[in-house]
């Protein structure tokens, strides 16, 4: 992998993670149930991706080989399943705990990447990954009572176990990990075509659950859905999948932590939430860890040179 390709992929993924951090705002602003949000996200995304793919000449016969197409469809199923599991977890556990559980995904990605692609798993990488997790915990500022209730098996107000919500969030992380690895597996196919097939899969998966009796009644709500579909699905998945095909899984994992950082500041500016010094420290730790992996900061490098 050449350096320029790595740099372009890093820029693409950073931009994609920044865009991802704004999704929550538009979901809330749209005033729609999550089934409708995800459905229209897929529909509008499919229109945008389909138009661009046709114009750019990305719809070619060789991309419809059965083995390749089945891999892409698998990625589409896991992508949509990841959205459903994550949103569903919010009904059982606090958003903060769901965020931490979902961001176990970078760890899953690094471990499975090491097993499947045989990428080297160094002690330095594990240290920087752990540092990023510490930063994430500082950002979400988990409440001790919520954590104790979760692990003591106490039920939520509707009688459902909080542990079930935790499993949903972890399930979402696993599904997203599969989506990432599948996308890397079909690196010979343009990212636009991959994203197009996957959102089409999403349309058919979600159609039975869409609530057409409660569609948006205001223009601003439709604009929110349009942004979610065109920008935060169409454009975002083009650059994100392209970055997946360029970058090693270790760097993908660390750059994924930019998403909660962005969400933190979006909440602050959109909903006037307070950002504490602890959260700022968490942001610094995550950015430090991401920079370390990007620029290959390894503790053992000088020691190994002396031994030689």
N, C-alpha and C positions, 0 to 999 in steps of 0.2 A: 504494500500500500504506500503510494507516494505521499509526501508531506502536504502538497497542495490539496490533494483529495481529502486528507484528514482535516485540514484547516477549514475547507468548505463545508464538510460534514459537520464539524463542530459549530460553525456559525449557524447552519441550518437548524441543528437541534436546539441550540440556545434560543433562537427565535421561536421555534415551535413550542418550547417549554414556557417561554414568556406568554405566548398566545394562550396556551393551556391554562395558565394561571388566571385568565380573565373569564373562563367559561362559567364559573359559578355566578358571576355578576349577571351575565345575560340569561342564565337559567332562572334566577330569581326574578329578574326584571320582566321576563316573558309571562310570568304568572301561570304557566302551564304545568300540568302533572308531568312527572319525569318520563312517562311512556310517550306522551306527545312530543316532548322536547327531543328525545332520542329519535323518534320516528321522523319528524320533520328535519332533523339534522341529517339523517340518512337520505331523505328524499331530495332536499335542496343540494346536499353534497353530491349526490349522484348526477344531478342536472349539470352542476358546475364542472365536475370532473369529466363527465361524459362529453360535454361541449369542448373542453380543452383537449381531451385525449383525441377526439376526432379531428380537431383543427391541427394538432401537432403530429398527427399520423401515428399515434401510439396503439391504435386498435389494429393489430396485425394477426394473421392466421397462425403464425408460429407461437404466439402467446396462448393459444387455446389448446395446447397439448394437454392431454388428460392429466398427466402427473403434475404438471405445473399448475393447472387450473384447480385441481383438488387441493393443493397446498394453499393456494390463495383463498379458496373458499373456507378451508379450515381456519385460516387466519381471520377471516371475516366473522365466522361464528364465535371465535374466542374474543374478538374485539368487542362485538355487541354484547356478548355474555359478560364481559368485564364491566361495561357501562351499567348493565342491569344489576349485577351483584353489588357494585359500589353504591349506586343510588339506593338500593334496597337496604343496605346496611345502616343507612342513616335513620331508618325507622326503629332500630333496636339499640344503637349505641350512639354516644355523642359524636359530633363531626370530628372533634379533635382526635379521639381514639381511632376512628375509622381512617383518618388521614395517616396516622402512624402505621397502622396495620397495612394499609394499601401501599405505603412506601417501603414495605419489606420487599417490594418488587425488584429494586436494584440488587439486593442480596440474592434473591432467587435467580436473577439474570446472570450475575457473576458466577454463581455456583453451577448452574446448568450450562452456561457458556463454556466453563472450564471442562465439564464432563463431555459435552457434545462436540465442541469445536477444538478441544484440547489446547485452549489458550492458557498461557502460564498464569498461575494464581500465586502471586508473591505475598510475602508478609507485609510489605509496604502497602500493597493494594488493599489488603484487609484492614490495615490500620486506618487508611484514609477513608475507607468505606464506613468503618465504625465511627470515625470522627464526624462524618456527614450525618449519620443516624443521631448522634448526640446533638448536633445542630438542629435536626428536625424536632427532637423532643423539646428543645428549648423554645423553638418557634411556636409550637402548638400549645405549650404551657399546660400540660395535662393536670387535671385536678386529682388529688390523691383519693378523694372519696369515690370518684368515678372509676378509678383503677381498682380500688379495693372491692367495689361492688361488682366489677366485671369478673374478677378472678375468684370471688367468693360464691359465684353462681347465682347471685340475686337476680330476680326477674325484673323486667321493665314494667312500666305502668299497665301495659296491656296483657301482662302475664307471660310474655315471651322472654326467653332467656337472652341475656346480653351476650352470652357466649356465642349464640347463633349469629348475632350481628358481627362479632369479631371474625367468625369463620367465613361469613359472606365477604367481608373486606379482604381477608387473606385469599379467598377464592378469586376475587377480582384481580388481585396482584398476580396470582399464578396464571390466570387467563391472559393477562396483558404480557406476561413473560413469554408465553407461547406465541402470541401475536408477533412480538419483536423478533423471536428466533425464526419464525416462519418467513417473515419479511426478509431477513438476512439470507435465508435459504434460497429465495427466488431473486437473487441480486441481478440475474440476467434480464429480468423483466422491468421495464420502466416503473418507477414508483407511482406514477399517475394511474397506470393501468391496474396495479395492485390495489390501490385505494378505491378505484372505481368499482371493481368487482366486489370488494368487501362491503362497501356501503349499499350496493344493490342487494347483497345477501341480507344486510340489516333491514332493508325495506320490507322484504318478504317475511323476515322473522318477527318484526314488530307490528306489521299490519293488523293482525288479529287483536292487538292490545290497544291500538290507538283509539282515543275518545273523540270522535268527530262531533259529538253533541256539545262539547265544551271547547270550541276553538276560540282563538283570540278575538276580542271584540274591538280592540284599539289598534290603530296603525303602528304605534310604537312597539306593540307586542310582536307584530309580524316582522318589524324591522329587526327586533332581537333574534327571532328565529332565523331570519335571513342571514344575519351576521354569523350565527352559530353554524348554519349549514354551509354558506359560501366561503367564509373566512376561516372559521375555527374548525371546519371539517375539510372542505375542498382544498383550500390553499395550505392549511396547516399540515394535512396528512401527506401532501405532495412533498413538502420539504422535510417532514419528519421521517417518512419512509426512505427518502433518498439518503438521509443521514444514517439511518439504520444500515443501509447497504454499503456505506463508506467506512463506518467507525467500528472499532473493536467493542465487544460487549462491556468491558470494564469502563470505558469512557462514556458509553451510553448510560450505564448505570449511574455514574456520578453526576452527569449533566441533568439527569431526570430530577434531581433535587432542586433545580431552579424553579420548577413548578410551584412547590409550596412557598418559596420565597416571594414569587410574583403574586400568588394568592394573598399573602399577608399584606402586601402594600396595596393591592386592589381593594381589599376590605377596608383598609385605612382611609383611602381617598374617596371610595364610593359610599361607605357606610360610617365613616368617622370613628372607626375602632381605634383604640389606643395601642401604640407599639411600644413595648417596654425595652429596657436595656438588655434584659435576658434574651428577648427575641432578636435584638440587633446582634448580640453575641452569637446566637444560633446561625444567623445569616452569614456572619464572618467565617464561622467554622465550615459551613457548607461550601462557600466560595473558595476557601483555602484548600479543602479536600478536592474539589473539582479541578482547581489549578494544578495541584500536585499530580493528579493522574494525567492531566493534559500534557504537562511538561516533564513527566517521568521522574518525579522526585523520589528517589529510592534511598533508604537509610544505609543499605548494605553495599552501595556501589564502591565507595572509597575503600572500605575494608577488603572487598574482594580484589581490588586492584593491588593493594599492598601484599596480599597473599601470593598473587601471581609474581 
